Amino acid sequence: LGYTPTVRGKDFYWRQFRDMKGSVVPELLTHDQFERYGQACAGVLARAHSQSPGAAVASAYMGKSTEFDEAIGRFAAAYADQNEKDYAAVQAAVKAGVLPCAEAGV
């Protein structure tokens, strides 16, 4: 269940008629497809959270300051740096033979 507002001010209510779920096999995607898939998932997740009952409470708590936005940006950058370090550690472990890997070039 949900609704989608339009640019022209009309809201559309929608619901799932049948359970016709699909899935994506990430291993079969190109780099660009995988990036777009990740962006789509992030957008859907963000929208779902923004429409939760707690969204208004969180928004009121944070106010109009950019402090939270900046903190999330810093966290995201630090998290990306940590991911790069972790990946380098995995590559080193594979190269040293400490961590078995079925696929070359990881």
C-alpha positions as CSV (number, residue, x, y, z in Angstrom):
1,L,0.0,0.0,0.0
2,G,1.2,3.5,-0.7
3,Y,0.7,6.7,-2.6
4,T,2.7,8.7,-5.1
5,P,2.3,12.5,-5.4
6,T,2.8,14.0,-8.8
7,V,4.3,17.3,-9.9
8,R,0.8,18.6,-10.8
9,G,-0.5,18.0,-7.3
10,K,-2.5,14.8,-7.9
11,D,-1.9,11.9,-5.5
12,F,-2.2,8.3,-6.6
13,Y,-3.0,5.6,-4.1
14,W,-1.6,2.2,-5.1
15,R,-1.5,-1.3,-3.7
16,Q,0.0,-4.7,-4.7
17,F,-2.6,-6.8,-6.6
18,R,-0.6,-10.0,-6.8
19,D,2.6,-11.2,-5.3
20,M,4.7,-11.2,-8.4
21,K,8.1,-10.5,-7.0
22,G,11.2,-10.7,-9.1
23,S,14.9,-10.7,-8.2
24,V,18.2,-9.5,-9.5
25,V,21.3,-11.6,-9.7
26,P,24.0,-9.0,-8.9
27,E,26.8,-11.2,-10.4
28,L,25.2,-10.9,-13.8
29,L,25.1,-7.1,-13.9
30,T,27.7,-4.9,-15.5
31,H,29.4,-2.3,-13.4
32,D,27.0,0.4,-14.6
33,Q,23.9,-1.7,-14.1
34,F,25.1,-2.6,-10.6
35,E,25.6,1.0,-9.8
36,R,22.1,2.0,-11.1
37,Y,20.6,-1.0,-9.2
38,G,22.3,0.2,-6.0
39,Q,21.0,3.7,-6.5
40,A,17.5,2.5,-7.1
41,C,17.6,0.3,-4.0
42,A,18.9,3.2,-1.9
43,G,16.1,5.5,-3.3
44,V,13.4,3.0,-2.5
45,L,14.7,2.5,1.0
46,A,15.1,6.2,1.7
47,R,11.5,6.8,0.5
48,A,10.2,4.0,2.6
49,H,11.9,5.4,5.7
50,S,10.8,9.0,4.9
51,Q,7.2,7.9,4.9
52,S,7.4,5.9,8.2
53,P,5.5,7.3,11.2
54,G,8.8,8.3,12.9
55,A,9.9,10.5,9.9
56,A,8.0,13.6,11.2
57,V,9.4,13.1,14.7
58,A,13.0,12.8,13.4
59,S,12.5,15.8,11.1
60,A,11.2,17.9,14.0
61,Y,14.0,16.8,16.3
62,M,16.7,17.7,13.7
63,G,15.2,21.0,12.7
64,K,16.5,23.1,9.8
65,S,20.2,22.9,10.7
66,T,22.6,21.2,8.2
67,E,24.5,19.6,11.1
68,F,22.9,16.2,10.6
69,D,23.4,16.3,6.9
70,E,27.0,17.1,7.3
71,A,27.5,14.4,10.0
72,I,25.9,11.8,7.6
73,G,28.2,13.0,4.8
74,R,31.3,12.6,7.1
75,F,30.1,9.1,8.2
76,A,29.6,8.0,4.6
77,A,33.0,9.2,3.5
78,A,34.7,7.5,6.5
79,Y,32.7,4.3,5.8
80,A,33.8,4.4,2.2
81,D,37.4,4.7,3.3
82,Q,37.0,1.8,5.7
83,N,35.5,-0.3,2.9
84,E,38.6,0.4,0.7
85,K,40.9,-0.6,3.6
86,D,38.9,-3.8,4.2
87,Y,39.0,-4.7,0.5
88,A,42.8,-4.1,0.4
89,A,43.1,-6.5,3.4
90,V,41.0,-9.1,1.6
91,Q,43.1,-8.8,-1.5
92,A,46.3,-9.1,0.5
93,A,45.0,-12.2,2.3
94,V,44.0,-13.8,-1.0
95,K,47.4,-13.0,-2.5
96,A,49.2,-14.5,0.5
97,G,47.2,-17.6,0.3
98,V,45.6,-17.0,3.8
99,L,42.1,-16.6,2.3
100,P,41.0,-19.0,-0.4
101,C,39.3,-17.4,-3.3
102,A,37.5,-19.2,-6.2
103,E,37.8,-16.3,-8.6
104,A,41.0,-14.8,-9.8
105,G,41.5,-11.0,-9.8
106,V,39.6,-10.3,-6.6
